Amino acid sequence: MYTFENETIPRTLPVLESVQLQPWFTTSILDQGLQLLRKKKIEGFYSLRNAAGALIEKMAVVALQFDTNAKLHQGFIFRNRYCSLCHL
């Protein structure tokens, strides 16, 4: 999401992103993810069409696959997900 220097990453997650992700993640989890970004723990972030993935500290993998869903205001749901840190 952010490819800027560490100093330009916001202190709190922007409201729009927070609202979009709240059906799936608590504010605490979103804050933890932002801290990983701020501390430069996420060493690679990849996205392609309806999927995104990240490598965290060269040891943990996170992958999300999305599907469209008109019933949610976000317009998407997670079809598949995997996180070696949180065991999703």
C-alpha positions in Angstrom: 0.0 0.0 0.0 2.8 2.4 0.8 6.0 2.6 -1.1 7.3 5.8 0.5 10.1 6.5 3.0 9.3 5.5 6.6 8.8 9.1 7.7 5.9 9.6 5.2 3.8 6.7 6.4 0.9 8.1 8.4 0.7 7.6 12.2 -2.8 6.2 11.9 -4.4 4.2 9.2 -6.4 6.6 6.9 -10.2 6.5 7.6 -11.1 5.2 4.1 -8.8 2.2 4.3 -9.8 1.5 7.9 -13.6 1.5 6.9 -12.9 -0.7 3.9 -11.1 -3.3 5.9 -13.1 -3.3 9.2 -15.5 -6.1 8.3 -12.5 -8.5 8.4 -9.9 -6.9 10.7 -10.3 -5.2 14.1 -8.8 -1.7 14.6 -6.1 -3.4 16.8 -5.1 -5.7 13.9 -5.1 -2.9 11.4 -2.9 -0.8 13.8 -0.5 -3.8 14.1 -0.2 -4.0 10.3 0.5 -0.3 10.0 3.3 -0.6 12.6 4.8 -3.4 10.5 4.8 -0.9 7.6 6.3 1.9 9.7 9.1 -0.4 11.0 9.8 -1.6 7.5 9.1 -5.2 8.5 7.2 -5.9 5.3 10.0 -6.5 2.8 7.9 -7.2 -0.3 4.3 -6.5 -1.3 2.9 -8.0 -4.4 -0.5 -7.6 -6.1 -2.0 -9.1 -9.2 -5.6 -8.7 -10.3 -7.7 -10.1 -7.4 -4.8 -11.2 -5.1 -2.2 -9.6 -2.8 0.7 -11.0 -0.8 3.5 -9.8 1.4 6.7 -11.2 2.8 7.4 -10.1 6.4 10.9 -10.2 7.7 11.9 -12.8 5.1 10.1 -15.5 7.2 6.4 -15.0 7.2 4.0 -15.0 4.3 0.6 -13.4 3.9 -1.7 -13.9 0.9 -5.2 -12.7 0.2 -7.4 -13.6 -2.7 -10.6 -11.5 -3.4 -13.9 -12.0 -5.1 -16.5 -9.4 -6.0 -19.6 -9.1 -3.8 -22.3 -6.5 -4.4 -23.9 -7.1 -1.0 -21.0 -5.4 0.9 -20.3 -1.7 0.4 -16.6 -2.6 0.0 -17.6 -4.5 -3.2 -15.3 -7.5 -2.3 -14.9 -10.5 0.0 -11.9 -12.7 0.8 -12.1 -15.9 -1.1 -8.9 -17.4 0.2 -6.4 -16.2 2.8 -3.3 -17.4 4.4 -1.1 -15.8 7.1 1.8 -17.7 8.7 1.9 -15.2 11.5 -1.7 -15.3 12.6 -2.5 -18.8 11.3 -5.5 -17.8 9.0 
